[in-house]
Each structure stands twice: as structure tokens, then as C-alpha cells.
Amino acid sequence: MNKIHKILLPVLGVCFAAGAQAKVVESSVASVNGRPVLSSEYDNYYQGVIEQYQATAPQFLEQPYAKDMLGKEVLKELISKELLYQAAEEAKIQVKDSEIDNGINEIKTRFIIDEKGQQDPKGADKRFNEALKKQHMSLKAYKNKIKKDISVKKLLEAQVQASVKPVEEADVKALYANVEAVLKNKTKALKALEKEDPAKLREAQLIAAKLKQLTAEQVRVGHIYLAVTKDMPAEEAKQKEELAKKIKKELDGGMDFSTAVKQYTEDKAALASGGDMILIKGIAPKEVDAAAFSLAVGKTSAPIKTEVGWHIIKVKEKRAEREIGYEDIARDLAQYVAQQKIQTTMLQYVNGLADKADIKVTKTFEVDAVIEAEAAKRAAEEAKKEGEKAVKEEKK
């Protein structure tokens, strides 16, 4: 019996990218109690994850074995899902047709925005069906997936959330004390926390970093973007520069900024908000950052050149840096602590299912050999140290 050591990413919600059903008998990447985790399911889910990283964090994918590490996490999540599906079946959890329909309708709302970033409710069904076709799924197969996901949600509510103890204020205050130590750089407290529980220190650092962003000086701007890539022909890049100058001239001539956004920007994802975005001081590219925080409210910048293209921004609102205390974030911290309790209990529950299951993984990753080699190297180094220590002890 081959046990997977831990299942790290159990799924609570409905993920559109995952769960494609094979039309023919095909290979699998793993099996859970004899049931296959299909290669098509893995490939679809993995591709969705890669596309998300390409859009939001392309630099991460450039790191060695980054795609392999993501692939391993995707496989763990799919195994986790199968464990939960089987547990829900064993518990005989019932799902009504109306619940499935509501789930489908909720997913369809994500397709109201068309390719141009405009509201188009009438075209939502068409875009939804096109997405199903792209995933090689029938509506019947997708409804079955929704049914399974809802049954898992009900299972987790019954088995996990109901067993989680309420959050106590002492827990919230303890977390705040750790976060405050990071924000105020209380060296003594931080060293003590690191010695006591390094995981809690990392947690406090992450929360503090988020709070610094939320309370930092901010500017809300309208944003027009023209992309220029490194491999773009010089003539095309020059045309983008000329277009940026033309747009600026039209804005100076009285053209409404929102109209210019709709007409010119190449940041299609921002069209739904009219091109508006919040800039936090020190986060945006330095050229954009300098313009945004120096311009007065209502003013429009000249075309700004960065490594990724041309930008024109209009400052719409400014907010000064703020200080916050315990009362300002107590509720948010309480919600965070509650979620952590649920997550911890959920992981324990899924790991318990994994311990009892027959899990066989057939997919291999190049990074596995690297991890094994590093582990062997560390083991050899530790053995060498122990040997040298034993020799020294004998000489005494």
C-alpha cells in the first residue's frame, strides 16, 4: 500500500478548470482506492494553474523546477478531492437538483463580462458553453462535477466546521501582539517568538506586510496601458510611442479619460472598472510610482515609459498613510484565526482519510530526483558530523 505522506491542498469551493471527464478510456496519474485520477483531469487543472501564474506572477515560473512544484501541488489537490468525494459517497450525502442548478448559475455569472470587458448578460450562456467545450466537457459531466463538489462542501461543514471551537479573544490578542512586534520591530520579542515557534513568526510577518500595504500612502488612478515587449520590432514599438503621444494630446483637448480607456487601453482585465486601479507607494514600477504620487488630484500624466510599455495615468484620489490599532483590525484578525482553525482541522481530516486509503501515484516529476539527491546529501553531511563528533568523544 503506497501512502501519500500528506495532502496539502483540499478543495472547498468549485474550481472550473478541474474535473474534465475523459470521453474514452485513458491513462491516469494516480489512483485512490482503485479509482483513477485521470491524466486529462490533471492536464486541464495544471494548465489552468500555469495560465494563472503567467498572468499574475510570471517571474515565479522562471525559477528552477517551478512548474514541477506546481504540478506536484495540483496532483496532491486532485488526490485530496477524490478522497473527499469518496467520503461524501460513503456518508450518503444528498444533493438536490435545485442546488446543482444554483451552482451552475453561480458559475455562469462569471461569464457576464465579454472579451472586451463589457457587461453582456445575454452572452453569458454562450461563453459558458464555449468554456465547457474548451475543457472537453459536456454539460451533463459538468453538472455531475458540481454535484460532487456540493456534496464535499456539505461533508466538510458536517465533519470539520462543526467541530471547530469558537475563537477566543485571547487568541486574537496573542496574534495581534506578534503582528505588532513585527510592525514596530521589537527585536527582543521577535527573537523570542522565532525561538518559540518560527511558523508563528512567519505568519505575523505576512500579516504585517499586508497591513503595511493597506495602511500605506495610496493613490487611485485611471490607467491607460499600451504594451511593448522586448521582442517587438522597433517600428511597432515606435508606433506605440506615437499612439501614447496622440492619446495624451486628445486628453489635453478635452477627451474624457474613461472614454480614452475604453478606446485605447490594452489592459482588457481593467475595462470593467474603467481602468481604475489603486497604487500603493513603492509597489508600482518606479516611473509610474513617481508620477502617481507627485501629481495633484485631477491631473493627467504625460506618457510614461516602463519596461513593459507606455502608461498614461490620471490621479483621481489620494489617501495619506494611516496608523491602526487593535480595535481597528480585531474583527479581521478574529476571522483569520477562525479560518486557520477550520483549515487546520480540515487538513487533519483529509490526512486521516489519506492514512486509511490505498493511494498509488504513477506520475513522476523531474524535481523528485533533485529533492531525493538533496535529502541524501544532507543525510551524508549529518552522518559525517556525527562521525567526527564520535571521534572527538573517543579522544577525550
Secondary structure as UniProt FT lines:
FT   STRAND          28..32
FT   TURN            33..34
FT   STRAND          35..38
FT   HELIX           39..56
FT   HELIX           58..61
FT   TURN            64..65
FT   HELIX           66..90
FT   TURN            91..92
FT   HELIX           97..108
FT   HELIX           109..111
FT   TURN            115..116
FT   HELIX           121..123
FT   HELIX           124..134
FT   TURN            135..136
FT   HELIX           139..159
FT   HELIX           161..163
FT   HELIX           169..183
FT   TURN            184..185
FT   HELIX           187..196
FT   HELIX           198..215
FT   STRAND          218..227
FT   TURN            230..231
FT   HELIX           234..252
FT   TURN            253..254
FT   HELIX           257..264
FT   HELIX           268..273
FT   TURN            274..275
FT   STRAND          276..280
FT   TURN            281..283
FT   HELIX           286..294
FT   TURN            297..298
FT   STRAND          304..306
FT   TURN            307..308
FT   STRAND          309..319
FT   HELIX           326..356
FT   STRAND          359..361
FT   HELIX           366..395
//
